[in-house]
Amino acid sequence: MVIDAKMLEGPEFPLLGTPERCSYEERENRGTQIKGSVASASSVREEREKLGNGGNSHARRRFSGKGVAARPKRQQSFGRDIGHAAAETYLITGLAFKLLGYLGVGYRWITRLLALGCYAMLLLPGFLQVACYYYFSSQVQRSVIYGDQPRNRLDLYFPTNADGRKPVVIFVTGGAWIIGYKAWGSLLGKQLAERDIIVACLDYRNFPQGTIGDMIKDVSQGIAFVCNNITASGGDPNRIYLVGQSAGAHISACALFEQAHKESQGESISWSVSQIKAYFALSGGYNLLKLVDHFHERGLYRSIFLGIMEGEKSLRKYSPELLLQDKTMAKAIPLLPPIILFHGTEDYSIPPDASENFAEALNRVGAHAKVVLYEGKTHTDLFIQDPLRGGKDELFEHMVAVIHAGDAATLAKDSVAPPMRRLVPEILLKLAREISPF
């Protein structure tokens, strides 16, 4: 199935691009309970000062506080970046040894670790090019602080054209809840920025630094930060989209459901689901009860997975597909944005029926969901190999068409956009596909 903008404006997706979605101004006028909204330049300055007291020189530099786009500035100190990288390396090394205590010595995970190393080496030509962009481009602003935890950082990717308000994508990366990192979204950030879209890639605590509850809390806090501050850097508050990939799709779905439930119960909130115009989920799993044994067979051992998910009794709590059956979610379901699920038919890490079953469950209770299956694609094809291959990327074009729906001038520019440049030779991509541990 192929999705285009017209399909998402039809009766099955009444919330997208229609008056039923609250505009930024309407939310302000209704006095919703969104804390810290950037309603004026003075409120932005107050937020900057608050962040500044926490030592966030990055945020002070990166958000203008004038309600217009702040042109990104080149990182002022490469030495500071090296220091930050060294601190994170020290932290991750300590966590890795702690993780080894959970893993013990197991054939499956050792072979997958070796496969991961070989996979990365094969794709190294592309990764190095993306790393150069990530560290040296003036359009990338790294490690903006959004919370008080060590991993509460996000990277921002800006278009070169700073004219007018830009749509915004909030990206939550995957990594089996263990090896996720915000820089994994750098290629997607680069490509979307080239299409005039601002991208915020969130980092969050991974296991064993945190469990699933901590991850959801971090992601929700990051979403709140972007929703309430991106206006000051040229983002359009009425065009914010959430994207999650693999474990990030599961975490962001949980955060979205949790926020909708809070909002439906009248609880105090820091962001509103009405601020998210659509949610894109790539290769995610949404019913943990069906996945725990599957993951065990693939090397994510049951004991570790249950540790990540806070025990067997919590599997249902952190399964968005099963949460739809909860009577307390009845009022929250109408608040959810349109949901578009992407999956490859040859995904063996998370089978494609995970997305199909979730879409069916969503539509059964009155939510608005569509699933797009890509024939012959694996778990890593959609997010890694295909973008590195260059040319036309179907999934990428689908997302951009939805994000730019209703903007005729931008859609016209998209139609003549040059194909993406190849970053890795085809032979290496094919070898990487065969050896991929995912």
DOZA-472904 format. One record per residue (C-alpha): residue number from 1; residue in one letter; x, y, z. Coordinates in Angstrom, 1 decimal, always signed. Layout:
! residues N
   k r      x      y      z
 NUM a      X      Y      Z
...
END
This chain:
! residues 438
   k r      x      y      z
   1 m   +0.0   +0.0   +0.0
   2 v   +1.2   +3.5   -0.8
   3 i   +0.2   +6.5   +1.1
   4 d   +0.1  +10.0   -0.3
   5 a   -1.1  +13.3   +1.0
   6 k   -4.5  +13.1   -0.6
   7 m   -5.2   +9.8   +1.2
   8 l   -4.4  +11.4   +4.5
   9 e   -6.8  +14.2   +3.9
  10 g   -9.8  +11.9   +3.3
  11 p  -12.5  +10.8   +5.7
  12 e  -10.3   +8.1   +7.3
  13 f   -7.9  +10.8   +8.4
  14 p  -10.2  +13.7   +9.4
  15 l   -7.7  +15.0  +11.9
  16 l   -4.9  +15.8   +9.5
  17 g   -5.0  +19.2   +7.9
  18 t   -8.6  +20.1   +9.0
  19 p  -10.0  +22.5  +11.6
  20 e  -10.5  +19.6  +14.0
  21 r   -6.8  +19.9  +15.0
  22 c   -6.4  +22.8  +17.4
  23 s   -4.1  +25.5  +16.1
  24 y   -1.4  +27.0  +18.3
  25 e   -3.4  +30.2  +18.7
  26 e   -6.6  +28.3  +19.6
  27 r   -4.8  +26.3  +22.3
  28 e   -3.5  +29.6  +23.7
  29 n   -6.9  +31.2  +23.7
  30 r   -8.5  +28.2  +25.3
  31 g   -6.1  +28.3  +28.1
  32 t   -4.9  +24.7  +28.0
  33 q   -2.7  +23.4  +30.7
  34 i   +0.5  +23.4  +28.7
  35 k   +3.3  +24.6  +31.0
  36 g   +6.1  +26.8  +29.7
  37 s   +4.5  +27.6  +26.3
  38 v   +6.4  +30.1  +24.3
  39 a   +3.7  +32.7  +23.9
  40 s   +6.0  +35.7  +23.9
  41 a   +9.6  +36.8  +23.6
  42 s   +9.7  +37.5  +27.3
  43 s   +8.6  +33.9  +28.2
  44 v  +11.3  +32.6  +25.9
  45 r  +13.9  +34.7  +27.6
  46 e  +12.7  +33.4  +31.0
  47 e  +13.0  +29.9  +29.8
  48 r  +16.5  +30.6  +28.4
  49 e  +17.5  +32.1  +31.7
  50 k  +16.2  +29.0  +33.6
  51 l  +18.1  +26.7  +31.3
  52 g  +21.2  +28.9  +31.6
  53 n  +21.1  +28.5  +35.4
  54 g  +21.4  +24.8  +34.7
  55 g  +24.6  +25.4  +32.8
  56 n  +23.1  +25.0  +29.3
  57 s  +25.2  +27.3  +27.2
  58 h  +24.1  +25.4  +24.2
  59 a  +20.4  +26.2  +24.7
  60 r  +21.2  +29.9  +25.3
  61 r  +23.0  +30.1  +22.0
  62 r  +20.5  +28.0  +20.0
  63 f  +17.1  +29.5  +20.8
  64 s  +16.7  +33.1  +19.8
  65 g  +13.8  +34.2  +22.0
  66 k  +12.6  +36.6  +19.3
  67 g   +9.9  +34.3  +17.8
  68 v  +11.8  +34.2  +14.5
  69 a  +14.3  +31.7  +13.1
  70 a  +17.7  +32.0  +14.8
  71 r  +20.3  +31.1  +12.1
  72 p  +22.4  +28.3  +13.4
  73 k  +25.9  +29.1  +14.4
  74 r  +28.9  +26.8  +14.0
  75 q  +30.0  +25.0  +17.1
  76 q  +32.3  +27.4  +18.9
  77 s  +34.6  +24.8  +20.5
  78 f  +35.6  +21.5  +19.0
  79 g  +37.5  +20.8  +22.2
  80 r  +34.3  +21.1  +24.2
  81 d  +32.7  +18.5  +21.9
  82 i  +35.7  +16.2  +22.4
  83 g  +35.3  +16.6  +26.1
  84 h  +31.6  +15.9  +26.0
  85 a  +32.2  +12.8  +23.8
  86 a  +34.9  +11.6  +26.3
  87 a  +32.5  +12.0  +29.2
  88 e  +29.8  +10.1  +27.3
  89 t  +32.3   +7.4  +26.3
  90 y  +33.2   +6.9  +30.0
  91 l  +29.6   +6.7  +31.0
  92 i  +28.7   +4.2  +28.2
  93 t  +31.8   +2.1  +29.0
  94 g  +30.7   +1.8  +32.6
  95 l  +27.2   +0.9  +31.6
  96 a  +28.5   -1.6  +29.1
  97 f  +30.3   -3.5  +31.8
  98 k  +27.2   -3.4  +34.0
  99 l  +25.2   -4.7  +31.0
 100 l  +27.7   -7.6  +30.6
 101 g  +26.8   -8.6  +34.1
 102 y  +23.2   -9.1  +33.0
 103 l  +24.2  -10.8  +29.7
 104 g  +26.7  -13.3  +31.1
 105 v  +28.3  -15.5  +28.4
 106 g  +25.8  -16.4  +25.7
 107 y  +26.3  -17.7  +22.2
 108 r  +23.5  -15.7  +20.6
 109 w  +24.5  -12.2  +21.9
 110 i  +28.2  -12.8  +21.3
 111 t  +27.6  -13.7  +17.6
 112 r  +25.3  -10.7  +17.2
 113 l  +27.8   -8.4  +18.8
 114 l  +30.4   -9.7  +16.3
 115 a  +27.9   -9.3  +13.4
 116 l  +27.2   -5.7  +14.5
 117 g  +30.9   -4.9  +14.4
 118 c  +31.2   -6.3  +10.9
 119 y  +28.0   -4.6   +9.8
 120 a  +29.3   -1.2  +11.0
 121 m  +32.7   -1.8   +9.2
 122 l  +31.0   -2.5   +5.9
 123 l  +28.9   +0.7   +6.1
 124 l  +31.8   +2.8   +7.5
 125 p  +32.3   +4.8   +4.2
 126 g  +28.8   +6.2   +4.6
 127 f  +29.0   +6.6   +8.4
 128 l  +32.1   +8.6   +8.1
 129 q  +30.5  +11.0   +5.6
 130 v  +27.5  +11.4   +7.9
 131 a  +29.8  +11.9  +10.9
 132 c  +31.6  +14.8   +9.1
 133 y  +28.3  +16.5   +8.5
 134 y  +27.2  +15.9  +12.1
 135 y  +30.3  +17.3  +13.7
 136 f  +31.2  +20.1  +11.2
 137 s  +28.0  +21.4   +9.6
 138 s  +26.8  +24.8  +10.8
 139 q  +23.3  +23.6  +10.3
 140 v  +23.6  +21.0  +13.2
 141 q  +23.3  +22.0  +16.8
 142 r  +24.3  +19.2  +19.1
 143 s  +23.5  +18.3  +22.7
 144 v  +20.8  +20.9  +23.6
 145 i  +19.8  +20.1  +27.2
 146 y  +16.1  +19.4  +27.7
 147 g  +16.2  +17.8  +31.2
 148 d  +18.2  +17.1  +34.3
 149 q  +19.3  +13.5  +33.4
 150 p  +22.7  +12.7  +31.8
 151 r  +21.1  +11.6  +28.5
 152 n  +18.6  +14.4  +28.4
 153 r  +20.1  +15.9  +25.2
 154 l  +18.8  +16.5  +21.7
 155 d  +20.3  +17.5  +18.4
 156 l  +18.8  +20.0  +16.0
 157 y  +19.1  +20.0  +12.3
 158 f  +18.1  +23.2  +10.4
 159 p  +17.4  +23.9   +6.7
 160 t  +19.8  +26.3   +5.0
 161 n  +16.9  +28.5   +4.1
 162 a  +15.8  +30.3   +7.3
 163 d  +12.8  +32.1   +5.7
 164 g   +9.4  +31.5   +7.2
 165 r   +8.1  +28.9   +9.7
 166 k   +9.3  +25.4   +9.1
 167 p   +7.5  +22.1   +9.8
 168 v   +9.2  +20.2  +12.7
 169 v  +10.0  +16.5  +13.1
 170 i  +10.8  +15.0  +16.5
 171 f  +12.7  +11.8  +16.0
 172 v  +13.1   +9.0  +18.6
 173 t  +15.8   +6.5  +17.6
 174 g  +15.8   +2.8  +18.2
 175 g  +18.6   +0.5  +19.5
 176 a  +16.9   -2.4  +21.3
 177 w  +16.3   -0.2  +24.4
 178 i  +20.1   -0.7  +25.0
 179 i  +22.2   +1.0  +22.3
 180 g  +20.0   +3.9  +21.2
 181 y  +21.8   +7.3  +20.7
 182 k  +20.6  +10.6  +19.2
 183 a  +23.3  +10.7  +16.5
 184 w  +21.8   +7.6  +14.9
 185 g  +19.2  +10.0  +13.4
 186 s  +21.8  +12.2  +11.8
 187 l  +21.3  +10.9   +8.2
 188 l  +17.5  +11.3   +8.5
 189 g  +18.0  +14.8  +10.1
 190 k  +20.3  +15.8   +7.2
 191 q  +17.9  +14.6   +4.5
 192 l  +14.8  +16.2   +6.1
 193 a  +16.6  +19.5   +6.6
 194 e  +17.4  +19.5   +2.9
 195 r  +13.7  +19.4   +2.3
 196 d  +13.1  +22.5   +4.5
 197 i  +12.1  +20.6   +7.7
 198 i  +13.6  +21.2  +11.2
 199 v  +14.5  +18.0  +12.9
 200 a  +15.0  +17.3  +16.7
 201 c  +16.7  +14.0  +17.5
 202 l  +16.1  +13.0  +21.1
 203 d  +18.5  +11.1  +23.3
 204 y  +17.2   +9.2  +26.3
 205 r  +18.4   +6.8  +29.0
 206 n  +19.1   +3.3  +27.8
 207 f  +19.2   +0.1  +29.9
 208 p  +20.8   -0.5  +32.3
 209 q  +21.0   +3.3  +33.0
 210 g  +17.2   +3.3  +33.1
 211 t  +14.2   +1.1  +32.5
 212 i  +11.3   +1.6  +30.1
 213 g   +9.5   +4.0  +32.5
 214 d  +12.6   +6.2  +32.5
 215 m  +12.8   +6.1  +28.7
 216 i   +9.2   +7.1  +28.3
 217 k   +9.7   +9.9  +30.8
 218 d  +12.8  +11.2  +29.0
 219 v  +11.1  +11.1  +25.6
 220 s   +8.0  +12.8  +26.8
 221 q  +10.1  +15.5  +28.4
 222 g  +12.0  +16.0  +25.2
 223 i   +8.8  +16.3  +23.2
 224 a   +7.6  +18.9  +25.6
 225 f  +10.8  +20.9  +25.3
 226 v  +10.5  +20.9  +21.5
 227 c   +6.8  +21.7  +21.4
 228 n   +7.3  +24.6  +23.9
 229 n  +10.5  +26.1  +22.5
 230 i  +10.9  +25.4  +18.8
 231 t   +8.8  +28.5  +17.8
 232 a  +11.8  +30.6  +18.9
 233 s  +14.0  +28.9  +16.3
 234 g  +11.6  +29.2  +13.3
 235 g   +9.5  +26.1  +13.8
 236 d   +5.8  +26.0  +13.0
 237 p   +3.9  +25.1  +16.2
 238 n   +1.0  +23.9  +14.1
 239 r   +3.1  +21.4  +12.1
 240 i   +5.0  +19.2  +14.6
 241 y   +5.3  +15.5  +13.7
 242 l   +6.6  +12.6  +15.8
 243 v   +8.7   +9.8  +14.3
 244 g   +9.9   +6.7  +16.1
 245 q  +12.0   +3.9  +14.8
 246 s  +12.2   +0.3  +16.2
 247 a  +12.5   +0.5  +20.0
 248 g  +12.0   +4.3  +19.6
 249 a   +8.7   +3.6  +17.9
 250 h   +7.6   +1.6  +20.9
 251 i   +8.8   +4.2  +23.4
 252 s   +7.3   +7.2  +21.5
 253 a   +4.0   +5.3  +21.2
 254 c   +4.0   +4.7  +24.9
 255 a   +4.7   +8.4  +25.5
 256 l   +1.9   +9.4  +23.2
 257 f   -0.6   +7.1  +24.8
 258 e   +0.4   +8.2  +28.3
 259 q   +0.1  +11.8  +27.4
 260 a   -3.3  +11.3  +25.8
 261 h   -4.5   +9.5  +28.9
 262 k   -3.3  +12.3  +31.2
 263 e   -5.0  +14.9  +29.0
 264 s   -8.3  +13.0  +28.9
 265 q   -8.3  +12.7  +32.7
 266 g   -7.7  +16.5  +33.1
 267 e   -4.2  +16.0  +34.7
 268 s   -1.6  +18.7  +34.5
 269 i   +0.5  +18.3  +31.4
 270 s   +3.6  +19.8  +29.8
 271 w   +2.6  +19.2  +26.2
 272 s   -0.6  +18.3  +24.4
 273 v   -1.1  +15.5  +21.9
 274 s   -3.0  +18.1  +19.8
 275 q   +0.4  +19.6  +19.1
 276 i   +1.4  +16.5  +17.2
 277 k   -0.1  +16.6  +13.7
 278 a   +0.8  +13.0  +12.8
 279 y   +2.8  +10.1  +14.2
 280 f   +5.1   +8.0  +12.0
 281 a   +6.3   +4.6  +13.4
 282 l   +9.0   +2.6  +11.7
 283 s   +9.5   -1.1  +12.3
 284 g   +8.1   -1.0  +15.8
 285 g   +6.6   -3.5  +18.2
 286 y   +3.5   -2.7  +20.2
 287 n   +2.4   -5.9  +21.9
 288 l   +5.3   -7.1  +24.2
 289 l   +3.5  -10.3  +25.3
 290 k   +3.9  -11.5  +21.7
 291 l   +7.5  -10.4  +21.4
 292 v   +9.2  -11.5  +24.6
 293 d   +9.9  -15.1  +23.3
 294 h  +10.7  -13.9  +19.8
 295 f  +13.3  -11.5  +21.2
 296 h  +14.8  -14.3  +23.4
 297 e  +15.3  -16.5  +20.4
 298 r  +17.1  -13.7  +18.6
 299 g  +19.5  -13.0  +21.5
 300 l  +17.7  -10.4  +23.6
 301 y  +17.3  -12.8  +26.5
 302 r  +14.0  -13.0  +28.4
 303 s  +15.7  -12.0  +31.7
 304 i  +17.2   -8.9  +30.2
 305 f  +14.1   -7.9  +28.3
 306 l  +12.0   -8.3  +31.5
 307 g  +14.6   -6.2  +33.3
 308 i  +14.2   -3.5  +30.7
 309 m  +10.4   -3.6  +30.9
 310 e  +10.3   -3.7  +34.7
 311 g   +9.1   -7.2  +35.1
 312 e   +6.7   -9.6  +33.5
 313 k   +3.7   -7.9  +35.2
 314 s   +4.5   -4.7  +33.4
 315 l   +4.5   -6.1  +29.9
 316 r   +0.8   -5.3  +29.4
 317 k   +1.2   -1.8  +30.9
 318 y   +3.9   -1.0  +28.3
 319 s   +2.1   -2.6  +25.3
 320 p   +0.2   +0.2  +23.4
 321 e   -1.8   -2.4  +21.4
 322 l   -3.1   -3.9  +24.7
 323 l   -3.7   -0.5  +26.3
 324 l   -6.4   +0.2  +23.7
 325 q   -8.5   -2.4  +25.5
 326 d   -8.3   -0.5  +28.7
 327 k  -11.6   +1.3  +29.5
 328 t   -9.7   +4.2  +30.9
 329 m   -8.3   +4.9  +27.4
 330 a  -11.8   +5.4  +25.9
 331 k  -11.6   +9.2  +26.3
 332 a   -7.9   +9.4  +25.2
 333 i   -8.3   +7.6  +21.9
 334 p  -10.1  +10.5  +20.1
 335 l   -7.1  +12.8  +21.1
 336 l   -4.6  +10.6  +19.3
 337 p   -3.2  +12.1  +16.0
 338 p   -3.2  +10.1  +12.8
 339 i   -0.8   +7.2  +13.0
 340 i   +1.1   +5.8  +10.1
 341 l   +3.0   +2.5  +10.6
 342 f   +5.9   +1.5   +8.2
 343 h   +7.3   -2.0   +8.1
 344 g   +9.3   -4.3   +5.9
 345 t   +7.9   -7.7   +5.0
 346 e  +11.2   -9.4   +5.6
 347 d  +11.8   -7.8   +9.0
 348 y  +12.9  -10.7  +11.3
 349 s  +13.8   -8.5  +14.3
 350 i  +10.2   -7.3  +14.7
 351 p   +7.8   -9.2  +12.4
 352 p   +5.6   -7.0  +10.2
 353 d   +2.4   -8.3  +11.8
 354 a   +3.3   -6.2  +14.8
 355 s   +2.4   -3.1  +12.8
 356 e   -0.5   -4.8  +11.1
 357 n   -2.1   -5.9  +14.4
 358 f   -1.5   -2.5  +16.0
 359 a   -3.2   -0.6  +13.1
 360 e   -6.1   -3.0  +13.2
 361 a   -6.5   -2.5  +16.9
 362 l   -6.3   +1.3  +16.6
 363 n   -9.0   +1.4  +13.8
 364 r  -11.2   -1.0  +15.8
 365 v  -11.5   +1.5  +18.7
 366 g  -12.0   +4.5  +16.4
 367 a   -8.4   +5.8  +16.1
 368 h   -7.0   +6.7  +12.7
 369 a   -4.2   +4.4  +11.5
 370 k   -2.7   +3.1   +8.3
 371 v   +0.1   +0.6   +7.7
 372 v   +2.5   +0.7   +4.8
 373 l   +4.4   -2.5   +4.1
 374 y   +7.6   -2.6   +2.0
 375 e   +8.0   -5.8   +0.1
 376 g  +11.3   -7.6   +0.7
 377 k  +12.6   -5.0   +3.1
 378 t  +14.4   -5.9   +6.4
 379 h  +14.6   -4.2   +9.7
 380 t  +17.6   -2.1   +8.7
 381 d  +16.8   -1.6   +5.0
 382 l  +14.2   +1.1   +5.7
 383 f  +16.3   +3.2   +8.1
 384 i  +20.0   +2.5   +7.1
 385 q  +20.7   +0.7   +3.9
 386 d  +18.1   +2.5   +1.7
 387 p  +19.1   +6.0   +2.7
 388 l  +22.8   +5.2   +2.3
 389 r  +22.0   +3.8   -1.2
 390 g  +20.9   +7.2   -2.4
 391 g  +18.4   +7.8   -5.2
 392 k  +14.7   +7.8   -4.4
 393 d  +13.7   +6.5   -1.0
 394 e  +10.0   +5.5   -0.9
 395 l   +9.6   +5.7   +2.9
 396 f  +11.3   +9.1   +3.0
 397 e   +9.2  +10.5   +0.2
 398 h   +6.0   +9.2   +1.9
 399 m   +6.8  +11.1   +5.1
 400 v   +7.8  +14.3   +3.3
 401 a   +4.6  +14.2   +1.2
 402 v   +2.5  +14.0   +4.4
 403 i   +4.5  +16.7   +6.2
 404 h   +4.3  +19.1   +3.2
 405 a   +0.6  +18.3   +2.5
 406 g   -1.3  +21.5   +1.7
 407 d   +1.8  +23.5   +0.8
 408 a   +1.6  +23.5   -3.0
 409 a   +4.8  +25.5   -3.5
 410 t   +6.9  +23.2   -1.3
 411 l   +5.4  +20.1   -2.9
 412 a   +6.3  +21.5   -6.3
 413 k   +9.9  +21.9   -5.0
 414 d   +9.9  +18.4   -3.7
 415 s   +8.8  +17.0   -7.1
 416 v  +12.0  +18.4   -8.7
 417 a  +14.4  +17.8   -5.8
 418 p  +17.6  +16.0   -6.9
 419 p  +17.9  +12.3   -5.9
 420 m  +19.9  +11.6   -2.7
 421 r  +23.6  +11.0   -3.2
 422 r  +24.9   +7.4   -2.8
 423 l  +27.1   +7.1   +0.3
 424 v  +28.1   +3.4   +0.2
 425 p  +28.9   +1.2   -2.8
 426 e  +26.1   -1.4   -3.6
 427 i  +28.4   -4.4   -3.0
 428 l  +29.0   -3.3   +0.6
 429 l  +25.3   -2.6   +1.2
 430 k  +24.4   -6.1   +0.0
 431 l  +27.0   -7.7   +2.2
 432 a  +25.9   -5.6   +5.2
 433 r  +22.3   -6.7   +4.6
 434 e  +23.3  -10.3   +4.8
 435 i  +25.4   -9.9   +7.9
 436 s  +23.1   -7.5   +9.8
 437 p  +22.3   -8.7  +13.4
 438 f  +19.0   -7.0  +13.3
END
